[in-house]
Amino acid sequence: MKYVSNTIVALLSALCCSCVIVVDETERGPEEGTTVVVRGSEDEQCDPVPYEHRAERCDVYEGRDCCEWYVGEGCFEKYCFYFHNCEWHWYGESC
């Protein structure tokens, strides 16, 4: 039952939100990360992806996806994309 209710919540979230995030890991090479694409509808534009280069990894959560980008000198910045308002939020840096 819990699985069914989570599926329903996910479907409702997908229907109510105008932004779609696509995480593509199909062409991942040894020095490439995850491609993150965010699209908005005509009436609402999403925040642009924080960096043009590929994210190193992305984790999917309910209502948001979080990705880490390599920023140099052994450091990564973490951002989370929230579906309900199409915005990226910075969550810190780790080295």
CYANA upper distance limits for C-alpha pairs under 8 A (distance plus 0.5 A):
  1 MET  CA      5 SER  CA      6.81
  2 LYS  CA      6 ASN  CA      6.68
  3 TYR  CA      7 THR  CA      6.68
  4 VAL  CA      8 ILE  CA      6.75
  5 SER  CA      9 VAL  CA      6.73
  6 ASN  CA     10 ALA  CA      6.65
  7 THR  CA     11 LEU  CA      6.67
  8 ILE  CA     12 LEU  CA      6.63
  9 VAL  CA     13 SER  CA      6.55
 10 ALA  CA     14 ALA  CA      6.69
 10 ALA  CA     62 GLU  CA      7.85
 10 ALA  CA     63 GLY  CA      8.49
 11 LEU  CA     15 LEU  CA      6.76
 12 LEU  CA     16 CYS  CA      6.67
 13 SER  CA     17 CYS  CA      6.69
 13 SER  CA     63 GLY  CA      7.87
 13 SER  CA     84 HIS  CA      8.37
 17 CYS  CA     83 PHE  CA      6.99
 17 CYS  CA     84 HIS  CA      6.35
 17 CYS  CA     85 ASN  CA      8.44
 18 SER  CA     40 GLY  CA      6.44
 18 SER  CA     41 SER  CA      5.94
 18 SER  CA     44 GLU  CA      7.28
 18 SER  CA     86 CYS  CA      8.44
 19 CYS  CA     38 VAL  CA      7.41
 19 CYS  CA     39 ARG  CA      6.02
 19 CYS  CA     40 GLY  CA      5.01
 19 CYS  CA     41 SER  CA      6.90
 19 CYS  CA     44 GLU  CA      8.30
 19 CYS  CA     45 GLN  CA      8.10
 19 CYS  CA     46 CYS  CA      6.93
 19 CYS  CA     83 PHE  CA      6.93
 19 CYS  CA     86 CYS  CA      6.44
 20 VAL  CA     38 VAL  CA      6.27
 20 VAL  CA     39 ARG  CA      5.83
 20 VAL  CA     40 GLY  CA      7.18
 20 VAL  CA     83 PHE  CA      7.98
 21 ILE  CA     36 VAL  CA      7.53
 21 ILE  CA     37 VAL  CA      6.17
 21 ILE  CA     38 VAL  CA      4.97
 21 ILE  CA     39 ARG  CA      6.98
 22 VAL  CA     36 VAL  CA      6.32
 22 VAL  CA     37 VAL  CA      5.59
 22 VAL  CA     38 VAL  CA      6.88
 23 VAL  CA     34 THR  CA      7.21
 23 VAL  CA     35 THR  CA      6.31
 23 VAL  CA     36 VAL  CA      5.26
 23 VAL  CA     37 VAL  CA      7.03
 23 VAL  CA     58 CYS  CA      8.11
 24 ASP  CA     34 THR  CA      6.46
 24 ASP  CA     35 THR  CA      5.57
 24 ASP  CA     36 VAL  CA      6.94
 25 GLU  CA     33 GLY  CA      8.07
 25 GLU  CA     34 THR  CA      5.72
 25 GLU  CA     35 THR  CA      7.07
 28 ARG  CA     32 GLU  CA      6.08
 28 ARG  CA     33 GLY  CA      6.54
 28 ARG  CA     34 THR  CA      7.23
 29 GLY  CA     33 GLY  CA      7.86
 32 GLU  CA     54 ARG  CA      7.07
 32 GLU  CA     56 GLU  CA      7.68
 33 GLY  CA     54 ARG  CA      5.49
 33 GLY  CA     55 ALA  CA      5.52
 33 GLY  CA     56 GLU  CA      4.55
 33 GLY  CA     57 ARG  CA      6.83
 34 THR  CA     54 ARG  CA      5.66
 34 THR  CA     55 ALA  CA      5.26
 34 THR  CA     56 GLU  CA      6.09
 34 THR  CA     57 ARG  CA      6.28
 34 THR  CA     58 CYS  CA      7.55
 35 THR  CA     53 HIS  CA      8.40
 35 THR  CA     54 ARG  CA      5.42
 35 THR  CA     55 ALA  CA      6.69
 36 VAL  CA     49 VAL  CA      7.84
 36 VAL  CA     54 ARG  CA      7.48
 36 VAL  CA     55 ALA  CA      7.52
 37 VAL  CA     49 VAL  CA      7.80
 38 VAL  CA     46 CYS  CA      7.32
 38 VAL  CA     47 ASP  CA      8.48
 38 VAL  CA     48 PRO  CA      7.74
 38 VAL  CA     49 VAL  CA      7.47
 39 ARG  CA     45 GLN  CA      7.95
 39 ARG  CA     46 CYS  CA      6.97
 40 GLY  CA     44 GLU  CA      6.30
 40 GLY  CA     45 GLN  CA      5.08
 40 GLY  CA     46 CYS  CA      5.69
 40 GLY  CA     86 CYS  CA      8.32
 41 SER  CA     45 GLN  CA      6.81
 45 GLN  CA     86 CYS  CA      7.92
 46 CYS  CA     85 ASN  CA      8.33
 46 CYS  CA     86 CYS  CA      5.17
 46 CYS  CA     87 GLU  CA      6.72
 47 ASP  CA     86 CYS  CA      6.66
 47 ASP  CA     87 GLU  CA      5.65
 47 ASP  CA     88 TRP  CA      6.78
 48 PRO  CA     88 TRP  CA      8.41
 49 VAL  CA     88 TRP  CA      7.94
 50 PRO  CA     79 TYR  CA      8.27
 50 PRO  CA     88 TRP  CA      7.99
 51 TYR  CA     55 ALA  CA      8.45
 51 TYR  CA     69 TRP  CA      7.90
 53 HIS  CA     69 TRP  CA      8.45
 54 ARG  CA     69 TRP  CA      7.59
 55 ALA  CA     67 CYS  CA      6.71
 55 ALA  CA     68 GLU  CA      6.08
 55 ALA  CA     69 TRP  CA      5.02
 55 ALA  CA     70 TYR  CA      7.60
 56 GLU  CA     67 CYS  CA      7.87
 56 GLU  CA     68 GLU  CA      6.17
 56 GLU  CA     69 TRP  CA      5.96
 56 GLU  CA     70 TYR  CA      7.09
 57 ARG  CA     67 CYS  CA      6.10
 57 ARG  CA     68 GLU  CA      6.09
 57 ARG  CA     69 TRP  CA      8.02
 58 CYS  CA     65 ASP  CA      7.29
 58 CYS  CA     66 CYS  CA      5.94
 58 CYS  CA     67 CYS  CA      4.57
 58 CYS  CA     68 GLU  CA      6.99
 59 ASP  CA     65 ASP  CA      6.27
 59 ASP  CA     66 CYS  CA      5.74
 59 ASP  CA     67 CYS  CA      6.85
 60 VAL  CA     64 ARG  CA      7.10
 60 VAL  CA     65 ASP  CA      5.09
 60 VAL  CA     66 CYS  CA      7.03
 61 TYR  CA     65 ASP  CA      6.13
 61 TYR  CA     66 CYS  CA      8.19
 63 GLY  CA     82 TYR  CA      6.62
 63 GLY  CA     83 PHE  CA      6.20
 63 GLY  CA     84 HIS  CA      7.69
 64 ARG  CA     80 CYS  CA      6.95
 64 ARG  CA     81 PHE  CA      5.83
 64 ARG  CA     82 TYR  CA      4.98
 64 ARG  CA     83 PHE  CA      6.28
 65 ASP  CA     80 CYS  CA      6.02
 65 ASP  CA     81 PHE  CA      5.75
 65 ASP  CA     82 TYR  CA      7.36
 66 CYS  CA     78 LYS  CA      7.44
 66 CYS  CA     79 TYR  CA      6.15
 66 CYS  CA     80 CYS  CA      4.47
 66 CYS  CA     81 PHE  CA      6.65
 67 CYS  CA     78 LYS  CA      6.20
 67 CYS  CA     79 TYR  CA      6.05
 67 CYS  CA     80 CYS  CA      6.72
 68 GLU  CA     76 PHE  CA      6.52
 68 GLU  CA     77 GLU  CA      5.96
 68 GLU  CA     78 LYS  CA      4.88
 68 GLU  CA     79 TYR  CA      6.94
 69 TRP  CA     76 PHE  CA      5.82
 69 TRP  CA     77 GLU  CA      5.86
 69 TRP  CA     78 LYS  CA      7.05
 70 TYR  CA     74 GLY  CA      7.95
 70 TYR  CA     75 CYS  CA      6.50
 70 TYR  CA     76 PHE  CA      4.91
 70 TYR  CA     77 GLU  CA      7.07
 71 VAL  CA     75 CYS  CA      6.17
 71 VAL  CA     76 PHE  CA      6.00
 71 VAL  CA     77 GLU  CA      7.20
 72 GLY  CA     76 PHE  CA      7.95
 73 GLU  CA     95 CYS  CA      8.39
 74 GLY  CA     95 CYS  CA      6.00
 75 CYS  CA     93 GLU  CA      7.23
 75 CYS  CA     94 SER  CA      6.01
 75 CYS  CA     95 CYS  CA      4.54
 76 PHE  CA     93 GLU  CA      6.06
 76 PHE  CA     94 SER  CA      5.84
 76 PHE  CA     95 CYS  CA      6.78
 77 GLU  CA     90 TRP  CA      8.07
 77 GLU  CA     91 TYR  CA      7.93
 77 GLU  CA     92 GLY  CA      6.30
 77 GLU  CA     93 GLU  CA      4.87
 77 GLU  CA     94 SER  CA      7.02
 78 LYS  CA     90 TRP  CA      6.60
 78 LYS  CA     91 TYR  CA      5.76
 78 LYS  CA     92 GLY  CA      6.12
 78 LYS  CA     93 GLU  CA      6.78
 79 TYR  CA     88 TRP  CA      6.67
 79 TYR  CA     89 HIS  CA      5.81
 79 TYR  CA     90 TRP  CA      4.93
 79 TYR  CA     91 TYR  CA      5.91
 79 TYR  CA     92 GLY  CA      8.09
 80 CYS  CA     88 TRP  CA      5.93
 80 CYS  CA     89 HIS  CA      5.81
 80 CYS  CA     90 TRP  CA      7.17
 80 CYS  CA     91 TYR  CA      7.62
 81 PHE  CA     86 CYS  CA      7.26
 81 PHE  CA     87 GLU  CA      6.09
 81 PHE  CA     88 TRP  CA      4.81
 81 PHE  CA     89 HIS  CA      6.96
 82 TYR  CA     86 CYS  CA      6.10
 82 TYR  CA     87 GLU  CA      6.04
 82 TYR  CA     88 TRP  CA      6.95
 82 TYR  CA     89 HIS  CA      8.45
 83 PHE  CA     87 GLU  CA      7.80
